[in-house]
Amino acid sequence: MSDTKQVQPRLLNRELSWLTFNRRVLQEAQNPEVPLLERIKFLAIFSSNLDEYFKVRVATLRRLVKLKKKTRAKLGEDPAEQLHDLLQEVGRQQQEFGDTFRNQILPGLRQEHIHLISEHDLSEEQHQWVQQYFRQNVQDLLSPIILDENLHHLFLRDQSVYLTFFLTQPENRKKHDGERVVVMELPTKRHGGRFVRLPDVAGEHYVMFLDDVIRCCAQEVFAKYQKVQVHAVKLSRDAELDIQEEVSGNLLAKIKSSLQKRETGFPARLLYDPAMPKEVLRAVMQKTGIGKEELVEGSRYHNFRDFFGFPDFGLARLQYTPMPPLPHPTLPRTGAMLPAIAQRDHLLHPPYQSFDYVTRLLTEAAKDPQVSGISMTLYRVAGKSEVAKALLKAVKNGKQVTVVVELKARFDEESNMFWAEKLQKAGANVIFGIPDLKVHSKLLLITRAEEGHNQLYAYLSTGNFNEQTSGIYADHGLFTSNPDITREVAEVFRYFHDRQDKAGMFRHLLVAPFELREQLVALIDAEIARAQRGEDAYIILKLNALQDERMILKLYEASEAGVRVELLIRGISCLIPDLPGQSSNISQRGMVDRFLEHARVYVFGNGGEEKVYVASSDWMARNLDRRVEVAFPILQPDLKAEVRHLLDLQRQDNVKARDWQNNFLGQEQAAEQGRVRSQFDTYSYLKTLGRKKRP
């Protein structure tokens, strides 16, 4: 027997990989080529992402750490070690975040005559203005809570900023009156935002945090105390919903109950100002029951996601140049859409092209007397959803409307519930998912009576039916009446009714949880066989996340067989490219730019007759095994070429592309051959298509 131990393929830790992605967001905030006010928004995105990370991933690891030692041993990686490593990296990134804000953003604002000032920077006139503003607009919104023996428990709302006030009296006062700790929630929502614009002075713009307006006037609020020290804290709570993966009983009621529990979930992180007196932090910890392990040192200000509402001062030059949605080259700009879809397939590319084509189609179908039925999956629904309103009109007009609503879409549960209940009350057939699965596919099916038979029309997409996110998420969607596709879409909807295993039912669509994984493995194996015969073999994958270990091992196998594997991964990737003997033929890059890359595209060389799929599914275990997902082929030659061209622009990007370690790519190439910024070049390409309507 050989003593040589088998070397296990190396995989990157999922949690650290996600932090690598969020650092790409931070890099955009640091990039001087990005307009200044957009850099501030990237800081807000970074902060919002990190909040969610603590509420979900860190909270989950904290749960695992509390398991018994024997149980933890079965997990493979020690959750305590993972937690330690990721908190170390978070600390480094937060330090870099603070340095970026202080040393780049604030000086940049001052150069543009914008001054984000604190209470210490006010002139006498400004101080008087702030005091007057406080009395008229802020003082009545404050609700102080005294931390004394009469308060048994302090409840801090999830993701809200609280100000702590350490009040001290002169030494000659009685001891029990000498010190006091008061906490109050920062009234951001009731105030109408986090920032207060002061009057301009000689062309200079001034703005303050609401926090600092309160700090400025704190002595006025607590007039009998000699000294008032104000600091901020923020609590993030565990966001996991403890719901049995079942669809029995009243799931709607279960979700509502679990959402209420989320508001009171276990603390995942308490951010605090390191300048806060120890007495204050100790009092907060005592009254909330928060332990040292949840403490994370922050800064003077928390909730940087509020910078989404930072004033723009009307300075267009400090923002991205507008990119209004483009006209579609083959869909009618006004009038009926169904006849155009009956003639040929059409690809839609939000946000470069307007999502209104989808809502127009739904509105048309709702009114069309020949349309008998509309079926749709809803994963994330906008608060003011035109999609849902069109479905309500369809019900009112006597259509048979079936809506599969995913109630467990994290952080969108409330909006989904609202529209699910409205549709249900209106008479729609609302289906709340499938046992043990999330419904993540994005499908629309319209049934229309034409010439004595039912004609099916479908829209299949990588993105949600959500008007709000469609303006910032880059996706692909296919309008089609091709019976090879529409019949199989109908089969997916049939599954939501009959719950029967559909393995073997799909020849064109790749559908999870039935055969998506198996079909992908078969497609990879076919490329491996070609490489082994000495033929050209390649795979190009554009994904949001690559985490599934079995699929990663299969890609390693393909690489070492000679298949060229090119990965464009926006977020998590546990695959490590370019390692001799493991992934020597795999390259990987990621990109963060103006729009969020959300589309998934799979390309297989197939001996020169490329197979191109567009999909709702990433390559994560949850997508391939525990969700209803659909990958659909692009069959029409011109549309296949269109998808490939857009994909190639991203492959050639030398402005925003980074390797898996976040090193920028292509600067030398950009200098020699010209800059390729794929999102801007995508807009230009689609603009050209819109000008010359295809036959």
N, C-alpha and C positions, 0 to 999 in steps of 0.2 A: 504493500500500500504506500502511495506517495505521501511524503510529509508536507508537500506543498499545499498551503491553504488557499482555497479559492478566494480571490479578491472580489469583494462585493462592489457592484457599481456604485458610484458616488452620486448621491442625491442631495440637493440643496434643501435646507430646512424651509418649510413653507412659511413660517412666521417671519423669518429673516428675509425671505424673498419678497414678502409683501412690503417690508420696510425699505427694501431696495427700490421697489416701485415708488413708494411715497417720496423717496429722496429725489427721484426724477421730477416730481412735482415741485419740490423745493428748488431744484436747479433752475426751473423756469422763473421762479421768483428772483433768482440771483442773476438771471441773464439780462445784461443791459440792452440787448436788442429787442427785448419784449417791452412794449409800452408800459410806462410806470404804473398807471392805475390797474393794468392787467397783472402786473407783478404782484400787486397787493391782493388781487383776487386769487392768485396761486398760493399766497400765504394762507388765505381763507380756506382754500381747498385742502391744503396740507393739514391745517388744524382740524377741519371737519373730518377728514379721513382718519386722523389719529384718534379723535373722539370715538368714532365708530369702532376702530381697532380695539380700543380698551373696553368698550361696551360688549364686544362680541368675542374676539380672539383672546385677549388677556383675561377676560372674565371666565372663559372656558378653561384656560390653563389653570387659573386659580381653583376652579372646581376640581380639576384633575389632581392638583397637588394635595388636596384634602382627602383623596382616596387612600385606602389602606395600602401599605407598602407592596404587598403581594399583587394587588390589583394593578398598581402603577407599573410594576415590573413587566406586565403583559403588554404594555403600551408600546414597547420598543424604546423610544426616546423618553428620557426622564423629563417630565413636565416641569419640575423644579429647575433643572438646568436650562431648559428652553426659556423659562420665564426670566431667569437671571440674565441670559444672553440678550434677549430681546429688550429688556429694560435698560441694559447697558447701551444698546444701539439707540433706543429711544432717547436716552439722555444725551448722547452725542448729537443726534439730529435736532433736539430741542435747543441745545446750545448753539448750533449752527443757525437755527431758525431765528433765535434772538439776535445773534450777530448780524444776520442779514437785515433784519428790521431796523436795528439801531445804526448800523454802519453803511447801509446801502439805501434802504427805502426812505428813511427820515431825511438824510442829506439830499436825496434826489427830489423829495417833495419841496424842501426849502429852495432848491435851485429853480423850481417852478413856481415859487412864491406862494407855496402852500405850507402852513405851519400847524402841525399837530402839537398843541401846547398843553401843558399841565397847569394846575393851580399855581405853581411857582413862577410861571412865565408871564402872568397877566400884568398888563399896565393898570394904573389906577382906574382909567375909564372902563377897561375890559372887566376888571374886578367888579365894578358897580353893575355893569350889564349882566354879568353872570349871576350875581346875587339876585337881581330883579327877575331874571329868567327862572332861577331856582324857585323863588317864591311863587311865581305865577304858573309854572309848568311841571315842577318836580316834587315839591315838598308834600303835596297832598297824596302823592303816589307811594310814599314810604311807609313801611309797616315794620317798625323795630320790634325785635324779640330780645328780652333780657335773659342772659344765661345766669340764672341764680338757682337757689335751692328750691324755688317754686316750680321750676321747669324740669320735668323728669326726662323728657326726650326731645331732641331737636331733629326735625325732619327737614332734610335738604332735598329740594326737587332736582330731578335728573337734568343735567346739562344747563342748569341756571347758575349765573354768577351771583355770589353773595358777598356783601361787604361786611367786614367785622370792624367794630369800633371799640378801642381800648380807652376807657375813660378814667382819668385819674384826677384826684383832688389834691389840694395843698396838704402837706404833711400834718398840719395841725388839726385836720378834720378827723372825725371818728373813723376807725379802721374799716368798718363795714360800709362806709360811704366813700372810702378812699379809692377803690378800684372797681370797675365794672366792665363787663364784656357784653356788647350788644351786637346782634346779627340782623341784617335785613337783606331781602332779595333785591337785586338790582332790577328796577321796573322797566326793562328794555322794551318789551312788547307794548305795555300800556303807554309808554312815553312816545312810541312810534319810531324806535331805532336807538342805536347805541351812541350815535354821534350828535353833537350840537354845533351848528355853524354859528360863529360869531360874526358881527359886522366886519366887512372888509375895511382895511385902513390903507390908504394910499396905494391901491392896487395889490395889496398883500391879503391873502386869504387865511383865515384862522378857523380852526376846528378843535373841539375838545371831546374826549371820552365823556359820556354821561357820568362815569365813575368819578372823574375829576371835578365835574360840576358839583357833585355831592361832597367830595373831599373839601372843595373850596368853601362850602357852606356848612360843614359838619359842626364847627364850633357854634354856629348860630342855632343848630338843632339841639345841641347839648350844652346850652349856655351856662349851666351852673357848674360845669366841670372846667378845670383849668387847662387840661390838655386832652386832645382827642387824636388818637392814631388810627388811621383807616387802612385796611388791607383787604385783599380779595381771596376768596376760595371758590372752588367749583367741584362738584361731585359728578362722576359718571357712574351709572349703575349698570349691572348685568342686564343685557338686552335679550338674552335667550328666553324664548317662550317655552314654558314647560307644558307642551301639548302632546298628547299621545298621537302618533302618526296614524290616525284613524279617521274615517269619515262615517261616523255613526252618531246617533243622537243629534243634538243641536250644536254643530260645529261653530256656527256663528256665535252662540252664547259662550262657548269655550274660548274662542279667540278674544271676545270682549273681556271675559274674566282674566285671561292671561295678560292682556294689555294693561289692565289695571294693576296687576302684579308687577309688570315691568316698571311702572312708575315708582314702585316701592322695592325694586330688586336689590340684591346684595351690592354693596359698594364695590366698584372695580378700580376706582382711582379718586383720590382727593388731591386736587392741585391746590397748592398754597403759595403765597408770596413768601419767599425766604426771609424777607425783612420783618415778617410778622413776629411780635413778641411771643416768647415761649408760653407765657401764661394764656395767651389767646388761643394758640394752637391746641394746647392741653385742654382748655375748656371746650373747644369744638369737638375734639376727639372724645372727650368724656360724655358729652351730651348726645353725640350721634352714635357712639359705640364703634367708631372707625378705629382700626388698628394700625400699627406702624407699617405693616406690609402694603397697605393701600395708599400710603403717603407718597406723593410725587412732587418734587420741588418744581415750582413753576416760575412765574414772574409777577410783576406788578399788575398785569392785565391778563385775563383769561377770555376764552370764547373768541378767538381770533376769527372764527367763521362769521362773526358780525361784520367783518370788513367787506363782505358782499354788499353791505349797505353804506360803504364809505362814499361821501359826496364826490361827484365828478367835476363840480365847479364849472360845468359847461366847456371843459377843455378837451375837445375831440382829439387833439394831437396826442394825448396821453392814453388813448384807448385804441383798440384794434380798428382798422378801417372797416366800415360796415361791409358785410357780405350778404346782401339780400338774397333770399331763395330764388333760384333760377327757374325759368320755364322748362318744362319737360319737352324733349325733342319729339316724342311720338304720342303723348297723351294730349287730349284736347284741353285748351286753357279755359274754355267755358263749355257748358252744355254736357250732354250725356257721355259717360265714360264706358259703360258696358259695351256699346258697339265697338269701341276702339280695342277693348280687351278681347272681344270675340275674334278680331282679325289677327292679333299677334300678341306675343308676350311683351311686357314692358318692365324695365328695372327702375326703381326709385332709390335715390341716394340722399336721404335726409342727413344733415341739415342743409346740404348744398342745394337740394331741390325741396320744395315745400311738402310738408306732411299733409297739407290741405287736400292733396289728391286722395288720400285715404278717407278723410272725413267727407269729402264730396261723394265718393263712391258709396259710402254708407248712407248718406242722406238721399242719394238717388235711389238706392235699393229700397229704402224705407217708404218712398213715395210711389215707386213703380208698381202698378197694379198686377203686372205679370210675375213679380217676385213673390214667392210663397214662403221662403224661409231664409233666415240668416243665422249662421253659427259662428261663434267667436270665442277665442281664449283671451282672458284679461289677466295679466300678471301684475302690472303696476299702472294704476289708473290715476289720471290727473285729478286734482281737486275739483276743478271746473271743467269736466270732461265733455268735449263736443262729441266724442265717440259714444259715450254712454247716453248722451241726449239723443243722438241719432237712433240708437237702439230703442230708446223709449218711444220715439216717434213710430218706429217700425211696429212695435207692439200695439200702439194705439191704432195703427192702420191695418191691423188684423194679420200681420205676418207671424209666422211661427219663429220665435226668437229663442235660441239656445245660447247661453253664455256660461262658459266655464271660468269661474272666478277663483283665483288662487288667494285664499285668505291668509296664507303663511308667507307672503312676500315681505321679507323683513323691512320694517319701518314704513311700509305702505299699507299695513293692515287696515288702518282706520278708513282711509280713502276707499279701499277696495270694499270694505264692509258697507260703507255708506251707499255706494252705487249698487252693490249686490242687493241690498234691501229694497232700494227704489225699483230696481228691475223686477225683483220678485213680486213686490206689491202691484206693479203694473201688469203682471201676467206673463212675464218671461219665464222660461224654464232655466232656472239658475242651478248649476251643478257646482258644488264646492269640492272640487278635486277628486283624487283617487286615493284609496288606502295606501299608506306608506310611500306615497309619491308626491312631489310637487309638479304642477303643470307649468312648465317654463317655456314651452313652444309658443310661437306667435302666429296664429292662424285665423284667417277669415274665410268663410265659405258662404256663397250666395247661390240659392236655387231659384231658377227663373224658367217659367213655362215658355217654350219656343217651338213652334211648328209641331205640336203634338207630343213633345217630350220635355223632360227637365234638363235644362242646360246648367252646368255648374261653372261658377266663376270663383277664383280664389286669390287671396293675397297672403303670401308667406314672407316672414320678415325675420331679421336678426334683432330687431328692436321692439320695444314695447309700444302698445297702442296708447301713447301718452303725448299729448300735444306740447307739454312743457319740456320734457327731456328731448323731444325730437328736434328742438332748436339748438342743442349742444352735443347730442350723441350722434356720432357718425355711423350710419347703418346702411344696410341694403334690404330692399324689399322687392318681391316679384309679383306682378299682376299677371294672371294667366287663366286661360280657359282650356288649356291643353288637357284632354281627358285622362292622359296617362298620369298627370299630377293631381288633378282635381278629384278623381275617383279615390286616390289614396288619401288625400286630405279628408274626404268623406269617411274613409275607414278609420282614421284617427278619431274623428268625432263620434263614430259609432262605438269606439272603445269606451268613451266617456259614459255611454249609456249601458252597454252590455257587460263591460269589465272582463271580456274574454281575451285570452292571450292571442295576440295578433302576429306572432312569429310566422314568417313565411308568406305574409299577406302583402308585403311591399316589395316591388321590383325597382322602383325609382327613388322613393324617399328612404332615408336612413332614419329609423325611428327608435329612440330609447323609451322604455327599458328593454325593448324586444331584441333588436339585432344591430343597433348602432355600433356598439363595441365590436361585435363579431365582424361586421362589414368593414369597419375601419382596419381591423387586423388583417382581413383578407386583402384589402387594397394595399396595405403595406407589404404583405407577403408577396403580392404580385410584383411590386417594385424590387423586392429582394431577389426574386427569381430572375428578373431581367438583368439585374446587376451581376448575378452569378453566371449568366450566359454571356457576359461581356457587353451587354446592351446599355444604352444610356438610361439611367433610372434616377428619378428625383421626386421629392415631396416638398411642397411649400405649404406651411400652415400659418394662418393668421388667427390668433386666439387672444382672449382676455386672460386666460389662465391655463397653465399646463401643470397638473399636480398628480394625476393618476399614475401610480407606480408601474402598473402593468403596461400602460401605453408608452411610458418613458423607456422601459426596458425594451420594448419592441422597436422604438426609434433607435436605441443604441445598437440593437441587432442589425437594423437596416444600415446604419452608418458603417458598421464594421464589415458589412457585406459589399460596400461600395456605393450605396445609395446616397446621393447628395440630399441632405435635409436642411431646409432653410426655415427658420422660425422667426415670426414677428409676434412677440408676446407683449401685450400692454402691461400686464400686472404680474401675478405670481407665476414663476416657473421654477420647478424643482429639478429640472434637467440642467446639467452642467455641460456646456458644449466644448468642443475642441480639445478633448482629453485623449491622448494616445491610447489605443487599445480599447476605447470605450465609445468615444463620440468624435472621432477625428474628422468625420465628414459632416458634422453638424455646426451650423452657424446660428447665432441667435441675436436679435436686436429688439429693442423696445423704443417706444416713441411717445412723448407727451407734447402736445401742442394746443392750439386754440380750441379744438373740439376734442371730446373724449372718444377715442377709438373704441367702438363697441361691436363692430361687425366681426363675424367669424367666417373664414374662407378656408376650404381644404382643396388643395390642388395635387393631383397625382399624374405623373408623366404618361403612364399608360401607353408606352411604346410610340409616342408621337401623337396619339389621339387623346389629348388631355381630358381627364375627368375633373370638373370643377363643381364643387358643392359650396353653397352658402348655408349657414346654420345658426340655430339658436344656442347650440351647445358648445361649451368649453370642454377641454379634456381633463375633467376632474371626476373623481369617483362618484360624487353626488350627481353630476350631470349624466354620466353614462349608465348609472345603475339605479338611481333613486329619483329620477325626474322623467317627465314626458317631454322629450326633445325631438326636434325634427331638423334634419339636414336635407336640403333639396338641391337637385342638380340644375345647373344652368344649361339648357339644351339648345336654345336658339343661338346659332353661330355668332351673330353680331353682338348679342348680349354676353356671351362667353368671352369674346374678345374685349368687351368693355370692362368686365370684372377683372380680367387679367391685366389690362392696361392700368387700372387704378391700383391693383396690387403691385405692379411693377414700379409705379411711382413711389410707393412706400419702400420697396426694396432698394430704390436708388436714392432715397432721401439722404442728403449729406449735411443737413442743417439741424434737424431735430432728432435724428436717430442716435441711440446709444447702444453699446454692447451690454451684455448681461451684468456687467460690473459698473454700469453707468458712465463709461468712458465715451465721450462724443466721437462719432465716426465721420470720416469723409471730408475733413477740413482741407486736406491737401487736394483731394479730388475736386472740391468746390472751387478752390483757387485756380485749378488748371482747366476744368471742364464747365464751370458754372454751377451755381447753386440749384439744388433740387429740394424744395420744401414741399413735401408731398400734398399737404392739405391745401396750400395755396395753388399748387399746380393742378390738383383735382378740380378745384373751383374753375380754373381757367379752361381746363379740358371740357368740363360739362357746360360751361358757358358757350364754348364753340359749338358743341352738339346742339344746344338749344337754339342757336341761330340758324342752323341748317337742318330742317326737319327731314328725318329719314323717311323713305317711302314705306 
